C-alpha cells in the first residue's frame, strides 16, 4: 500500500524531511557566510542637517541674550544621535549692543524626531529648522522632461558637432545640447571643437533643437529643427563678442544695461569711493584684469581654510556679478558701476546652505558692509535668516537680492520685507537673433524692453533691472554674456554703492548706520525708477532705476523711456524683422529644457 497510509512511516518521512530542510538551510547559510562580501558601504541616511537659534521677539531684539545657546549646545553634546557641526558666533558691528563672541547659530545633524523633540523642549524660544541647500539665482538648465517612455531597443542617433569661432578656430569646452522627442544628450567640445552625442530612440527628424553655450568670448547659439547629418560632422559657427563690441576687449565698454540706466552719462568723479560692497555668491576670480582690486573675502563653505579659497570661482557666477558691480576703470574690458568701492567676497558655492548664508550676513555686520548683493535663493522661508537680515538692517547693512529664475513667485530671501527684491528685464536688439537669449523673450514694449520668461515675479518685487545678455568678466581672464536675476540685482547693488557714496543724504541726516539709513537708500532707488509698461507691475515693481535721478543729478520728470531706449552701436536691432518682433510680442511661452545661466 501507499506509504501515506502508514502513520508511523508518515511521521518518519516528516522527520526526515525536516532534517533535510534544516541541513539545506544550514548549508545555504554557511555558503552565504563564507562567500566574499561585496566591497563598499551600504547606503543609509546620515540624518538631516539643522540650524538652531534663539527666537528673538522684535521688541527684545537688541537686548535678548543669545547665551542660552551655550546650554543648548552642552545638552545636545550628550545626545548620542546628535552631531554638532558648526557654531556661528555673533560679533556685531559698530555700536552693537550684542555680546561679542556669543553663539548666534548652531549647526547640527540629527534625525527629524530628535529635531521635533528639541522644538518642543524649547517652548517656542528656539528655532529649529532644516539647513536647506541654497541655489544660485542664475538661469540654470531645466531638467530633461521625464516621459516615462524608455527606448529599450531601437536606433541610436550619434551625430558629431564641431563648434568653430573667429577665423574657424575650434572652440573648446563649449557645452553642446541636443533635445529630442524622448531623450536629451549633452557634452563638452574637445580641443578640436568636436563632440559626439548619442540619443537612444531618436532620428535626425525627431531632434527638436540644438543649443551651444561657449565657456566665454562668444555668443550662445540656438537652432530649432537642426538638419543633422550622421555621415559627416555638423559645423556650428559662433559669433565673437569682439566682433559685436567695437575694439573689445582692448577698449573698455559699457554694457547695454549700464547704458539703459544712464551710467555712461555719469560724471567721472562718481566712482563709489569709501563704500563697502559684499558679493554673496560663488567666489571671485581676482586674477582677472578687471577684478584685481578685490582684496578681501572669506570662503564660508570651507571650514579648513576659508581665508585663502574665496578668490577661486569654479562656477564663474560671482566673478560675473563682481564685474557688473565693481570692475576696474582700466581702459580694458568692462567697467563696473562703482570701480573704487571696496569689494568683499562671501563665497557660498558650490554647496552653500542656510547656515552659510547666516554666516555671510554675520560677516557683513562685523565688517560694516554698506550694501550686499545676494545671488542665492532658498526653496522655503527661513526664520533664522530673517532674524539675521533684521540684525543686519539695524546695523546699516542693505541687502539687495535676486528675485529668482523659476518663473514663479519671488524666492527667499528676496521675498523678505527687509530685503530689496530685483526682477530681470531684457532688451531686444542687444543679442543675436540666433542666440539663446531670444528664447527668454516675453512681452516686448514699444521701446524694446521685455520681461524675460524666467524671472520670478510678485508683489515683493521692488525694482527691475537688466538681466538678459549681460556682458561681464569670467575666469580666468575672459568675458561672457549671461542671463539671470542675480545680474539684475548686481546692477542695482552697484547703483546703491554710488548713492551711498555720493548722495548728500548719506553725508548728513542718514550718515549713521541704522535701519533708517537702509530704508532711505531703498526709497531713493525706488523713486529713481522709470516705469515700464508690461501690463503687470508684479514683474517690474517701481520700474528701472536711473543713475542720474538716483544721485540727484537729474529730476525725475526728465527721465523718459525715449532717453534710454536708443540702440547701441553694433546692436542687433537690424537683424530682427518686424514679423519677428510681432512674434516675440504675441508668442505663448513654451518651456524649453535649455540652459542659459
C-alpha positions, 0 to 999 in steps of 0.5 A: 500500500501507499506509504501515506497510509502508514502513520508511523512511516508518515511521521518518519518521512516528516522527520526526515524531511525536516532534517533535510530542510534544516541541513539545506538551510544550514548549508545555504547559510554557511555558503552565504557566510563564507562567500566574499562580501561585496566591497563598499558601504551600504547606503543609509541616511546620515540624518538631516542637517539643522540650524538652531537659534534663539527666537528673538521677539522684535521688541527684545531684539537688541537686548535678548541674550543669545547665551542660552545657546551655550546650554543648548549646545552642552545638552545636545553634546550628550545626545548620542544621535546628535552631531554638532557641526558648526557654531556661528558666533555673533560679533556685531558691528559698530555700536552693537549692543550684542555680546561679542563672541556669543553663539548666534547659530548652531549647526547640527545633524540629527534625525527629524524626531530628535529635531521635533523633540528639541522644538518642543523642549524649547517652548517656542524660544528656539528655532529649529529648522532644516539647513536647506541647500541654497541655489544660485539665482542664475538661469540654470538648465531645466531638467530633461522632461521625464516621459516615462517612455524608455527606448529599450531597443531601437536606433541610436542617433550619434551625430558629431558637432564641431563648434568653430569661432573667429577665423574657424578656430575650434572652440573648446569646452563649449557645452553642446545640447541636443533635445529630442522627442524622448531623450536629451544628450549633452557634452563638452567640445574637445580641443578640436571643437568636436563632440559626439552625442548619442540619443537612444530612440531618436532620428535626425527628424525627431531632434527638436533643437540644438543649443551651444553655450561657449565657456566665454568670448562668444555668443550662445547659439540656438537652432530649432529643427537642426538638419543633422547629418550622421555621415559627416560632422555638423559645423556650428559657427559662433559669433565673437563678442569682439566682433559685436563690441567695437575694439573689445576687449582692448577698449573698455565698454559699457554694457547695454544695461549700464547704458539703459540706466544712464551710467555712461552719462555719469560724471567721472568723479562718481566712482563709489569711493569709501563704500563697502560692497559684499558679493554673496555668491560663488567666489571671485576670480581676482586674477582677472584684469578687471577684478584685481582690486578685490582684496578681501573675502572669506570662503564660508563653505570651507571650514579648513581654510576659508581665508585663502579659497574665496578668490577661486570661482569654479562656477564663474557666477560671482566673478560675473556679478563682481564685474557688473558691480565693481570692475576696474576703470582700466581702459580694458574690458568692462567697467563696473558701476562703482570701480573704487568701492571696496569689494568683499567676497562671501563665497557660498558655492558650490554647496552653500546652505542656510547656515552659510548664508547666516554666516555671510550676513554675520560677516557683513555686520562685523565688517560694516558692509554698506550694501550686499548683493545676494545671488542665492535663493532658498526653496522655503522661508527661513526664520533664522535668516530673517532674524539675521537680515533684521540684525543686519538692517539695524546695523546699516547693512542693505541687502539687495537680492535676486528675485529668482529664475523659476518663473514663479513667485519671488524666492527667499530671501528676496521675498523678505520685507527687509530685503530689496527684491530685483526682477530681470528685464531684457532688451531686444536688439542687444543679442543675436537673433540666433542666440539663446537669449531670444528664447527668454523673450516675453512681452516686448514694449514699444521701446524694446524692453521685455520681461524675460520668461524666467524671472520670478515675479510678485508683489515683493518685487521692488525694482527691475533691472537688466538681466538678459545678455549681460556682458561681464568678466569670467575666469580666468581672464575672459568675458561672457554674456549671461542671463539671470536675476542675480545680474539684475540685482548686481546692477542695482547693488552697484547703483546703491554703492554710488548713492551711498557714496555720493548722495548728500543724504548719506553725508548728513541726516542718514550718515549713521548706520541704522535701519533708517539709513537702509530704508532711505537708500531703498526709497531713493532707488525706488523713486529713481525708477522709470516705469515700464509698461508690461501690463503687470507691475508684479514683474517690474515693481517701481520700474528701472532705476536711473543713475542720474535721478538716483544721485540727484543729478537729474529730476525725475520728470526728465527721465523718459523711456525715449532717453534710454531706449536708443540702440547701441552701436553694433546692436542687433536691432537690424537683424530682427524683422518686424514679423519677428518682433510681432512674434516675440510680442504675441508668442505663448511661452513654451518651456524649453529644457535649455540652459542659459545661466 
